[in-house]
Amino acid sequence: MSEPQQRLSSFEEFWPYYVSQHMDPTCRALHFVGTSLALGCAALTPFYPPALLAAPVAGYSLAWLGHFVFEKNRPATFTYPLWSLRGDFRMWRLTLARKMEAELERARAMFAEETADAN
């Protein structure tokens, strides 16, 4: 799915769009690893303050690699930076809990309906 035509007004409205931009399993895996590394860097910060600078590099470099190489779309971070960060953490948590597949199915169904309505 391409970027929404109108500006989204809440995170809950943004979430299905965010999920729709992460259908490729390699992209999601890269996000998971990147977010894990970013959290690890943040955890090291009290002991080694420069680790905080590495956190966004670790997280975003892998996530953007996933988008540009595997998903072949533009990261939502460029339009919705804070909601995208929140979405990364939600996707990380749902992946860890093995509940992300249900979100993917909901997004597939939601955007299949939109596509059908547009035709």
Backbone bond lengths (Angstrom), bond angles and torsions (degrees), N, CA, C in turn:
res aa  C-N    CA-C-N  psi(-1)  N-CA   C-N-CA  omega(-1)  CA-C   N-CA-C  phi
1 M - - - 1.455 - - 1.520 109.34 -
2 S 1.314 116.83 139.37 1.454 121.26 176.82 1.533 109.55 -80.95
3 E 1.328 114.42 177.91 1.454 119.34 -179.24 1.528 110.82 -61.16
4 P 1.334 117.60 144.56 1.471 120.04 179.95 1.525 111.26 -58.94
5 Q 1.315 116.20 147.36 1.463 121.79 179.82 1.533 111.67 -67.62
6 Q 1.329 116.34 -37.33 1.459 119.90 179.62 1.519 109.67 -114.12
7 R 1.314 115.70 154.02 1.464 121.99 -178.97 1.531 109.29 -63.42
8 L 1.318 116.22 130.73 1.462 120.97 178.40 1.528 108.31 -76.79
9 S 1.332 116.45 145.30 1.466 119.18 -171.80 1.521 115.67 -111.25
10 S 1.338 117.82 -2.30 1.468 119.64 177.32 1.526 109.06 -151.51
11 F 1.317 114.58 159.44 1.464 118.15 178.61 1.523 110.73 -63.45
12 E 1.313 117.90 -39.90 1.471 120.48 -178.62 1.526 111.12 -64.90
13 E 1.310 117.32 -30.13 1.460 121.44 174.44 1.539 110.08 -73.70
14 F 1.327 115.51 -35.45 1.470 122.37 -179.49 1.530 112.06 -71.63
15 W 1.327 117.60 -35.91 1.463 122.26 -172.08 1.533 113.76 -52.55
16 P 1.333 121.56 -50.20 1.474 119.41 179.31 1.533 112.28 -60.05
17 Y 1.329 116.74 -38.20 1.462 119.99 175.99 1.528 109.95 -62.45
18 Y 1.329 116.50 -45.82 1.464 121.02 179.00 1.535 110.24 -56.75
19 V 1.314 116.82 -47.74 1.469 121.42 179.82 1.529 109.84 -60.15
20 S 1.326 116.98 -41.14 1.468 120.51 -178.44 1.526 112.17 -63.21
21 Q 1.315 116.77 -20.44 1.458 121.49 179.67 1.529 112.30 -89.97
22 H 1.335 116.19 4.66 1.465 122.17 -177.21 1.528 111.81 -131.85
23 M 1.311 117.28 43.24 1.459 121.56 -178.61 1.535 112.66 -77.25
24 D 1.317 116.92 -27.19 1.463 120.38 -178.41 1.534 109.92 -75.14
25 P 1.339 117.63 125.61 1.470 119.98 -177.04 1.534 113.52 -63.76
26 T 1.331 117.97 -31.20 1.472 119.58 178.36 1.520 109.89 -69.66
27 C 1.309 116.94 -39.07 1.468 120.57 176.72 1.531 109.83 -60.44
28 R 1.329 116.68 -46.51 1.472 120.24 179.66 1.528 110.72 -63.53
29 A 1.334 117.51 -39.43 1.469 120.60 179.21 1.528 110.45 -63.90
30 L 1.328 116.39 -41.38 1.463 119.45 178.19 1.532 110.75 -65.09
31 H 1.323 117.22 -38.29 1.465 120.21 174.95 1.530 110.27 -61.32
32 F 1.315 116.43 -44.74 1.466 120.14 -177.74 1.527 110.39 -61.56
33 V 1.323 116.97 -46.56 1.473 120.90 179.65 1.528 109.97 -64.65
34 G 1.327 116.55 -45.26 1.465 120.09 -179.79 1.523 112.42 -61.62
35 T 1.315 116.90 -44.10 1.465 120.73 178.79 1.526 110.50 -65.72
36 S 1.324 116.96 -39.08 1.467 120.62 177.36 1.528 110.70 -62.37
37 L 1.329 116.26 -44.31 1.465 120.02 178.30 1.527 111.17 -64.19
38 A 1.330 116.81 -40.90 1.464 120.54 178.87 1.532 110.76 -62.66
39 L 1.327 116.59 -42.52 1.465 120.20 177.52 1.529 110.75 -64.48
40 G 1.337 116.66 -39.22 1.466 120.53 176.63 1.520 111.70 -62.56
41 C 1.326 116.35 -42.70 1.471 120.47 176.76 1.527 110.48 -60.89
42 A 1.321 116.62 -44.60 1.466 120.54 179.48 1.527 110.82 -61.90
43 A 1.331 116.53 -38.51 1.463 120.27 179.06 1.530 112.14 -66.57
44 L 1.321 116.97 -29.94 1.471 121.37 179.01 1.524 113.34 -78.79
45 T 1.320 117.03 -16.00 1.463 121.32 -173.27 1.536 114.38 -53.87
46 P 1.332 120.64 -41.21 1.474 118.06 179.12 1.540 112.97 -61.72
47 F 1.303 116.39 -27.28 1.462 120.99 -178.22 1.527 112.61 -94.86
48 Y 1.338 114.97 -26.51 1.461 121.33 -177.91 1.522 107.98 -147.94
49 P 1.335 117.38 86.07 1.474 121.03 -173.32 1.531 116.38 -51.27
50 P 1.355 120.92 -35.09 1.469 118.35 178.39 1.535 114.40 -62.18
51 A 1.322 117.54 -14.64 1.469 120.22 178.00 1.519 111.23 -61.05
52 L 1.345 116.23 -27.45 1.463 119.38 179.29 1.534 111.05 -63.31
53 L 1.323 117.17 -33.32 1.460 120.79 177.66 1.528 111.93 -68.85
54 A 1.320 116.47 -28.85 1.464 120.68 -179.67 1.523 112.23 -77.78
55 A 1.330 118.22 -21.02 1.470 121.55 -175.29 1.535 112.28 -58.19
56 P 1.339 119.90 -54.15 1.472 117.48 -179.42 1.525 112.74 -67.66
57 V 1.314 117.46 -31.42 1.466 120.21 178.52 1.524 109.67 -64.03
58 A 1.329 115.95 -47.01 1.472 120.47 179.98 1.520 111.12 -62.89
59 G 1.314 116.44 -45.52 1.460 120.00 -177.08 1.512 113.45 -69.71
60 Y 1.313 116.76 -52.26 1.461 119.89 -174.36 1.517 113.61 -74.00
61 S 1.320 117.96 -34.30 1.472 117.63 -178.69 1.527 111.00 -62.41
62 L 1.315 117.44 -42.79 1.470 119.61 178.67 1.526 111.74 -71.54
63 A 1.316 117.07 -40.59 1.471 120.30 179.83 1.523 110.26 -62.64
64 W 1.321 117.09 -46.90 1.470 119.91 -178.29 1.520 111.55 -68.32
65 L 1.316 116.90 -33.31 1.469 119.88 173.38 1.533 109.14 -58.49
66 G 1.329 116.02 -44.52 1.459 121.00 178.38 1.517 112.61 -59.47
67 H 1.330 116.36 -41.12 1.468 119.67 -179.51 1.522 112.02 -71.03
68 F 1.312 116.99 -49.51 1.465 119.88 -173.78 1.523 112.90 -72.83
69 V 1.342 117.64 -35.98 1.465 120.46 -175.23 1.527 112.60 -93.11
70 F 1.311 118.08 -42.54 1.472 120.72 -173.00 1.526 113.28 -102.14
71 E 1.313 116.88 -49.53 1.469 120.18 -177.53 1.536 110.84 -78.44
72 K 1.324 115.00 -28.68 1.478 122.52 -179.65 1.528 112.06 58.52
73 N 1.328 114.72 47.85 1.461 120.60 175.62 1.526 109.31 -140.25
74 R 1.303 115.16 174.77 1.466 122.19 -179.05 1.530 107.96 -91.09
75 P 1.343 118.19 127.35 1.467 119.47 179.78 1.527 112.24 -57.03
76 A 1.312 116.02 137.49 1.465 121.69 178.81 1.526 111.15 -64.12
77 T 1.318 117.53 -18.09 1.464 122.93 178.89 1.525 111.37 -55.81
78 F 1.321 117.15 -32.21 1.457 120.34 -176.95 1.527 112.30 -68.70
79 T 1.333 117.32 -26.16 1.463 121.69 -179.40 1.527 112.04 -105.90
80 Y 1.318 116.62 -37.76 1.467 122.75 -176.22 1.535 109.42 -127.94
81 P 1.333 119.50 71.39 1.468 120.64 -172.18 1.533 115.46 -61.22
82 L 1.323 118.17 -45.72 1.468 118.83 -177.29 1.525 112.11 -73.88
83 W 1.328 116.72 -41.03 1.464 119.19 177.86 1.522 110.75 -66.02
84 S 1.321 117.43 -33.60 1.471 120.08 177.75 1.521 110.69 -66.08
85 L 1.322 116.36 -41.45 1.465 119.59 177.34 1.530 109.90 -62.21
86 R 1.316 116.20 -45.12 1.473 120.36 176.65 1.529 110.63 -61.36
87 G 1.347 116.28 -40.49 1.461 120.68 177.42 1.518 112.09 -63.29
88 D 1.342 116.89 -39.14 1.469 120.36 176.84 1.524 110.93 -57.84
89 F 1.339 115.07 -45.82 1.467 118.54 -179.30 1.524 112.14 -68.20
90 R 1.332 117.22 -37.11 1.468 119.33 177.44 1.531 109.58 -66.05
91 M 1.333 116.93 -44.86 1.460 120.15 -179.99 1.526 110.22 -63.20
92 W 1.330 117.62 -38.91 1.466 122.05 177.62 1.536 110.05 -60.26
93 R 1.339 114.91 -48.37 1.477 119.96 -179.12 1.530 111.57 -64.04
94 L 1.337 117.35 -43.85 1.464 120.44 -179.89 1.532 111.53 -68.06
95 T 1.328 116.99 -33.87 1.466 120.00 176.13 1.517 109.78 -65.70
96 L 1.317 116.20 -44.72 1.464 120.96 179.00 1.534 110.84 -60.62
97 A 1.320 116.23 -38.47 1.474 121.74 -179.77 1.529 112.41 -83.64
98 R 1.338 117.08 0.24 1.468 123.62 -177.87 1.536 112.09 58.88
99 K 1.327 115.27 40.98 1.460 120.90 179.55 1.527 112.47 -119.37
100 M 1.315 117.59 5.16 1.458 120.23 -176.73 1.527 112.18 -70.73
101 E 1.305 117.68 -31.25 1.473 120.90 -178.38 1.529 111.33 -58.52
102 A 1.319 117.28 -38.16 1.471 120.66 178.36 1.530 110.60 -62.96
103 E 1.329 117.28 -38.12 1.462 121.04 177.90 1.532 110.65 -66.88
104 L 1.324 116.27 -39.16 1.465 120.60 177.83 1.522 110.71 -62.84
105 E 1.317 116.74 -42.48 1.469 120.80 179.05 1.527 111.01 -63.28
106 R 1.339 116.45 -41.86 1.470 120.22 178.37 1.530 110.83 -61.81
107 A 1.335 115.78 -43.51 1.472 119.39 -179.85 1.525 110.75 -66.17
108 R 1.334 116.63 -41.29 1.475 119.17 177.95 1.518 110.51 -58.92
109 A 1.325 116.51 -46.25 1.466 121.00 -179.17 1.524 110.89 -65.05
110 M 1.317 117.35 -43.65 1.460 121.59 -177.84 1.524 110.92 -62.77
111 F 1.331 117.71 -45.31 1.450 120.33 -176.18 1.525 111.99 -81.50
112 A 1.313 118.02 -20.41 1.462 120.44 172.35 1.525 108.71 -68.49
113 E 1.334 117.23 -39.41 1.467 121.45 177.12 1.514 110.88 -64.58
114 E 1.340 117.91 -42.70 1.462 121.64 178.57 1.517 111.48 -61.37
115 T 1.337 115.97 -42.69 1.458 121.43 179.61 1.530 110.15 -64.26
116 A 1.326 116.17 -42.53 1.468 120.61 179.16 1.526 110.65 -64.80
117 D 1.340 116.58 -39.80 1.475 120.60 179.75 1.531 110.92 -66.13
118 A 1.319 117.43 -33.08 1.462 121.42 -178.03 1.532 111.67 -73.98
119 N 1.339 116.67 -23.52 1.490 120.14 -178.72 1.466 109.79 -87.75
